[in-house]
Amino acid sequence: MSTPLFTGAEMVVKALSALDVKYIFGYPGGSVLDIYDAIFQQKDFEHILVRHEQAATHMADGYSRATGEVGVVLATSGPGATNCVTGIATAYMDSIPMVVLSGQVATSLIGDDAFQETDIVGCSRPIVKHSFNCRKVEDIPNVIAKAFYIAKSGRPGPVVVELPKDILIPENKAEFHIETKVKMRSYNPTKKGHPKQIRKAVQAITEAKRLVIYSGGGIILANASELLTQLVETLNAPCTNTLMGLGGLSGTHKNFIGMLGMHGSLEANKAMANADVILALGARFDDRVTNNVKKFCPNATIVHVDIDPTSISKTINAHIPVVGLVDIVLQQILDELSETKFKPNEATLNDWWQQIEQWRSVKSVSYQQDNNKIKPQRVVEAMYEITNGQAYVCSDVGQHQMFAAQYYPFAKPRQWINSGGLGTMGFGLPAAMGVKLAFPDSHVICITGDGSIQMNIQELSTCLQYNLPVVIVTLNNRSLGMVRQWQDMIYGGRHSSSYMESIPDFVKLAEAYGHVGIQIDTLDELDAKLTEAFAIKNRLVFVDICVDEKEHVYPMQIKHGAVDDMWVKKGVKA
Amino acid sequence: MRRILAILLENEPGSLSRIVGLFSQRAFNIESLTVAPTEDESLSRITIATKGDDKVLEQIVKQVNKLIDVIKITDLTERSHVERELLLIKVLAMNDKSRTEVKRVTDIFRGSIIDIGKQVYTIQLTGDADKLNAFVKTLAHETEIIESVRSGCVGIARGEKALRV
């Protein structure tokens, strides 16, 4: 019997099946119609048809953030591919494993400015971990296998695969071979931390008098939350999480001192500024954390654990760098601590905690119910109460994002899903849809604003098609809140283009898309109506909440200042 | 400080554009860049001359290393190395005087005249950047330069040390 031959399109589908893909997110078009035809004829995975390719990337991204699996996108050449660019950049900035399969015009037409031709590999070069121009039918399976391997190993990230039409068509067939265990001579990410560096790190940690553990998105990506918790408890050290790292240590853990950075808690930023040793785990000293790098923790010894050597000493010099996967390095640190029979020095630790409790007592993350308007913070608190803190919270970008990060303590990793690095408005709804697909029985909230929600609102249609009953909670302040806040604080209150003067009736809009719309205007109806919204299980509920438009996010780092130079409320410095 | 980086990478479509893209994206300086396949055609070797302080250079080396196609990168300027650049230069040689002077200067710099036109000489010279600069400057005193092209430097470590898979 002769070996069966397959078209390129069939190979794409077979490769995705071999890689255990469950869902792919995409939109058809001329150059990928063969792939769509092959998808139609298989049952291994489901294709989710979005209404805009950007949403496909965010859905794949949200799916990946919640499950840890690689998110898969399929788009046609030209506009389909360029519409993916924002989503690819979003995934790149937050190190999310994603594979984007993009159509391309036939090889013979490449370079001729053919219909729907763009050089997507070129367009996406600065925002991908890697990309492939696939040019032969027989190469397709292993290119896709490599793309998956690269996307999820080491520091994860998006990988683009360009597939020209002529290698997908029925006329062109080849044998199917796939090697799912990929080996590459040019790419072997480090796994274990160097033993000498581990010993140095442990020495610094154990000799510290004022240690802070500063952990980031790396903990979430590496599923290292339990090990982090174990380390925090072994050392009885204070631990702060970055925006991307929330849920790494439970938000209700006694050693958790809140998020740090621009809108972090006073105690987190103060602890950083006063630490003698900072143990950074899977975090990258982002400018939204450090504030002015020249004033950043000048007296601290920095131990920096990261899988990506470029993250180490990029913005802040690391005294003890450790390159490795953070879960493996954490285990190495824990092993070293147990070998040396480490016991924390109770007296010094006590002094340090007393100091932290003083900062904590300021209650920097708090708000005043000073009028009868609904405070956005109260909405988040109410959602926390109603969902018992168990919901997946997917956020858009702006004030509501910060309020969610501050007022919804995340108990588990992967529960908090937001575009921290790129700050992509329009991320929230499609990301929530991706999460709902993976966890249909959990509460999945899209917390958003009247600005952000309108950046991918067309996906309400996709939600109906695939029955994705997420709860959309719009903190509607009739303006671009974060922009407005900066204009209030820095630009003399001139609200240049931060007003939304023709906001749609979101309730009617939700209804027009076949969903349930709930309007909340007054504080006294907030809890009851929100409870009602979360009680509806099988339909998407769009809750439009009229919140106090004057509310600002506090605390807030003072521009150009040190990490702990903060406004705790309007006009009040820490 | 000027540095010479030697990079060994997969000879794949797009590898060069990733390197060049990285330098522009991260605002790293490129003074010169040369690239060609090695004796093993699956590999390319790039030499980049760049400038930056230690911190910038550390980032450049790490960022280049992070590219999936890159197998190895080394900073040749860290230790003893040889660097060479090729210059082809076309100058005016209209009369006996200028011809003699051009020939004399070329000999002193151990260059060679590789082509002669009715009114021009084309000269080839190899050496490090300093030597080529000095040659061009001296020639400019003697005659008019019509055009010149430089390859950018290539480099290799002295002794046993080698950049290979």
Interface residues (C-beta under 8 A of the other chain):
Chain A: V121 G122 R125 P126 K129 H130 S131 N133 I150 M184 R185 S186 Y187 D308 P309 T310 S313 K314
Chain B: L9 E10 P13 G14 S17 R18 G21 L22 Q25 K55 E58 Q59 K62 Q63 N65 K66 L67 I68 D69 V70 I71 V165
